[in-house]
Amino acid sequence: MKIYRYPTKDTWKDLVKRPVLEQKEISGLITEIFAEVAKNGDKALIEFNRKFDKAETLTIKVSDVEIQEAGKQINDELKQAIQEAKENISIFHASQKQEIQKIETTKGVVCWRENRAVERVGIYIPGGTAPLFSTVLMLAVPANLAGCKEIILCTPPDKNGNINPAILYAAKLCGVSEIFKTGGAQAVAAMTFGTESIPAVNKIFGPGNQFVVAAKEYAQRFGVAIDMPAGPSEVLVIADDQAVPEFCAADLLSQAEHGSDSQVVFITTDLKVFEETVEAVDKQIRDLPRNEFAGQALENSSFILMNSLDDALEFSNLYAPEHLILAVSNFERYIPEVQNAGSVFLGNYSCESAGDYASGTNHTLPTNAYAKNYSGVSLDSFVKKITFQHLSKEGLQNLGKTIELMAEAEGLFAHKNAVSIRLK
């Protein structure tokens, strides 16, 4: 980890930089993968499974038998936990539905807006070292609530060509339409173009490594929308003298264990909390099964001592973290200062893991400073908003002169005539 004590503001710009791969290397590989999938479809996906995941897959689609068998492999305790998380996620996202409001802007002129679900969505679920079945809940639940007609799920298989049973169980529970054994950039390409097995989708959702993020961005060139650039996980913890160092360390490691490209940042105004948190990280990491990943992530992570919480919040807004934890005593005071963050956790007991799994908020969030201009996934992510208007004869008479004057001033006389011919 990198230690910084009271860094001056002119150095902050360098401190907020994320570790990145060489962009030319990524772009070239993405272009090749997309071209291969567009040309050879399922055959390319099977070959990429072998090349990237060391997996032998005869077919891409997960069968009904595989889904049924997965349910038998999940113990009742985990099933109950998944059910409870699904219920909380459903409650929170269902609350985001809005009633149609018809507004009379001028006498006889009524305008309103209605939602229409994106008809076919694709959700990408990371597998590999950490099969994120929780992400199935975070994406499929709001997709169903929004009314999406088809939900296509892609996730990488293991070396035996199988999908983690918890992913399959969660997918069935949440009403996923079809599940496919393909991961990485090739999965994004498949959902972009469609293959013999996988239908092309209208919008792609889900987190992933830098290759998946680059693939999603590349997919937009072919008319496919994406949720956001959601890449490697990150957390920023701000602590005062009332914070519990052991809690802070646990939160930092919970993100660091995602992978070597994850990043964690710890900021405190208290020297004692600073030193004890560093010690707690060193102690707790030894007992983690994924301590190798966590250790690699910590190499690119920063522990910063600052003069004030106001400075810490200013730094945080510049960094724009995916997850922000305010482990401070008077957190209500600092809520208005939070401008850029994917999701915020308040107080000593609001661990980031709660949002990752079961509190109800969505864990698919903007990373890599995209919290400056993107929101996390919500019900709105799965719908389009269409505006409507109805003008009565009286309404056009009331508004017509305004339209005519503006159209004529812009030199668009056909626009003016569309009004004039009605008024006459």
Stockholm file with secondary structure:
# STOCKHOLM 1.0

chainA/1-424         MKIYRYPTKDTWKDLVKRPVLEQKEISGLITEIFAEVAKNGDKALIEFNRKFDKAETLTIKVSDVEIQEAGKQINDELKQAIQEAKENISIFHASQKQEIQKIETTKGVVCWRENRAVERVGIYIPGGTAPLFSTVLMLAVPANLAGCKEIILCTPPDKNGNINPAILYAAKLCGVSEIFKTGGAQAVAAMTFGTESIPAVNKIFGPGNQFVVAAKEYAQRFGVAIDMPAGPSEVLVIADDQAVPEFCAADLLSQAEHGSDSQVVFITTDLKVFEETVEAVDKQIRDLPRNEFAGQALENSSFILMNSLDDALEFSNLYAPEHLILAVSNFERYIPEVQNAGSVFLGNYSCESAGDYASGTNHTLPTNAYAKNYSGVSLDSFVKKITFQHLSKEGLQNLGKTIELMAEAEGLFAHKNAVSIRLK
#=GR chainA/1-424 SS CEEEESCCGGGHHHHTCCCCCCHHHHHHHHHHHHHHHHHHTHHHHHHHHHHHHCCCCSCSBCCHHHHHHHHHHSCHHHHHHHHHHHHHHHHHHHTTCCCCCCEEEETTEEEEEEEEECSEEEEECCCTTSCCHHHHHHHHHHHHHHTCSEEEEEECCCTTSCCCHHHHHHHHHTTCSEEEECCHHHHHHHHHHCCSSSCCCSEEECCCCHHHHHHHHHHGGGTCEESCCCCSCEEEEEECTTSCHHHHHHHHHHHHTTCTTCEEEEEESCHHHHHHHHHHHHHHHTTCTTHHHHHHHHHTCEEEECSCHHHHHHHHHHHCCSEEEEECTTHHHHGGGCCSCSEEEESTTCCHHHHHHTSSSCCCCCCTTGGGTCCCCCGGGGEEEEEEEEECHHHHHHHHHHHHHHHHHTTCHHHHHHHHHHHC
#=GC SS_cons         CEEEESCCGGGHHHHTCCCCCCHHHHHHHHHHHHHHHHHHTHHHHHHHHHHHHCCCCSCSBCCHHHHHHHHHHSCHHHHHHHHHHHHHHHHHHHTTCCCCCCEEEETTEEEEEEEEECSEEEEECCCTTSCCHHHHHHHHHHHHHHTCSEEEEEECCCTTSCCCHHHHHHHHHTTCSEEEECCHHHHHHHHHHCCSSSCCCSEEECCCCHHHHHHHHHHGGGTCEESCCCCSCEEEEEECTTSCHHHHHHHHHHHHTTCTTCEEEEEESCHHHHHHHHHHHHHHHTTCTTHHHHHHHHHTCEEEECSCHHHHHHHHHHHCCSEEEEECTTHHHHGGGCCSCSEEEESTTCCHHHHHHTSSSCCCCCCTTGGGTCCCCCGGGGEEEEEEEEECHHHHHHHHHHHHHHHHHTTCHHHHHHHHHHHC
//
